[in-house]
Each structure stands twice: as structure tokens, then as C-alpha cells.
Amino acid sequence: MLVSALMIVSSCSSYQKIPYFQDLKQTDTESQNISNYTPPLVTPGDILAINVSSRNPESSAVFNYNLNTVSGSASVTSENPVIGYLVDDNGDIFLPYIGAVSVAGKNITEVRDGIGKKLTSLYKDPVVNIRIVNFKVSIMGDVQRPDVYTLQNERTTITQALSLAGDLNITAKRTNVLLIRNENGKRVFVRMDLTSKKLFESPYYYLKNNDEIYVEPDRTKYATVDRGYRTATLLLSGLSIIAIVLSNLYR
């Protein structure tokens, strides 16, 4: 009876670590203003897909890497290359007829408007659309599908990215998810708690290009693996002893 009670208490205690956003109200509607999103800035190494339309479509087509041909989930391989304008180490891209355009440190809207102004000397009423096509995050650790994910939406949150990876395994630590980000020449390490609604207010809730997410497993996962490893080792040792005994008996 005592053992059963202890097992129930232990089970309840473990369950408390699993649900997300535990401090949200369970019955009433709750809302908050979104004030922690800032558009991602273009950085060297980004690849920009650019589409220009004008009243002279044949001429303006020279700029185009059709946005519709670039899949947000495509892998960058020799058979399926990502196409677009590469931002070089100086923060520039090179456009036909225009030459070097400085884009690093600007968001997509600023880059679009800047290129649009330059194109007014060539076309009447040009329309410019731009997207970062190699916007990606790496998700590793105790999730269903660890991988590098290329994202269509530059306004992707950490919870959306973890959903792409199939969500956390039941053995994952939800209170200590690690986000790794390169900012201003420094590598920043941020610990995030998925069980708290404060996550939504974090300046790191919205992901940036090349973010890395590591989900740490809890001790139960190691214990399961370790138990299996020790059991297999004992079985192999036992079989080896039996083989040696039988070999000696039948000599």
C-alpha cells in the first residue's frame, strides 16, 4: 500500500514538469501585447531571392529569382541548390545594371525599399519582393526529429520551430531549453523555460537566422539507456561464460 502511494506521488510530481505554460489561467481568456518582435536583419552569408515586376516585364525579369520556385523546406544540396543573391563579406549584393547594393544590417523592408528606389531610374512603377531563402535553424537534442530546418516564415517562434521537429520527447527538460545565437560578433547562450508564459515575452522568443536550439534530456532517459546497456553487457558476459564452459566440457 505504501509502495503504491509513493508511486502515485512520484508520478504526479513527474507530470508537473511536462505541461507547457503552466502559469497561464486555465479558465479565463488571457491576452498580452506583442512587443518583443523585431524583423531579422540581413547579414553576410544570407541568400536573397528577389523578384522585380514592372511595366516592362521582359526587361525587369533579368533581376528575378522567382520566389515561388524556392521551397521553404528545401535542403541545400548540389541537386537542389538554393538560388538567389549571396550577401558577401562586405554586406553587399550585386544586381544587374545597378552593381553593388549594401544590404547588411537592414531588414527586408528596408532592402526592398532601397532597391525599389534604385530601380525607378530604369523602370516605371517597379514592384520588388524579397525573401531570405536560407533562413534556417538547427534543432538538436531530445526531440522527435533533430535536424536543420529551412524556414519560409522569418517570423518563426521557438515553439513553432520545436513543433517542426516533432515536439520534445517526454524525457526532455522543458525548463532548460538552450538557445544559441550569434549577435554582434559574439555567441550568446540563452536558457528558456517552456513551462512558463514568460517565454512569450522573451526577446529570444522569435528566432533569427542560424539560431541553434538544444533540448537537454532528463536523467530518466540516461537511466533507461544505461539500464539497457548494463543488461546487454551482463547477458553477453553470461553467454561468454557458458560458451567457455561448454567448450571445456566437449573437448
Secondary structure, DSSP 8 states (H G I E B T S, - for coil): -HHHHHHHHHHHHHHTTSSSSTTS-SSS------------B--TT-EEEEEEE-SSHHHHGGG---GGGS-TT----SSS---SEE--TTSEEEETTTEEEE-TT-BHHHHHHHHHHHHTTTSSS-EEEEEETT-EEEEEESBSS-EEEE-S-SS-BHHHHHHHTT-B-TTB-SS-EEEEEEETTEEEEEEE-TTSGGGGG-TTSB--TTEEEEE-B-HHHHHHHHHHHHHHHHHHHHHHHHHHHHHHHT-
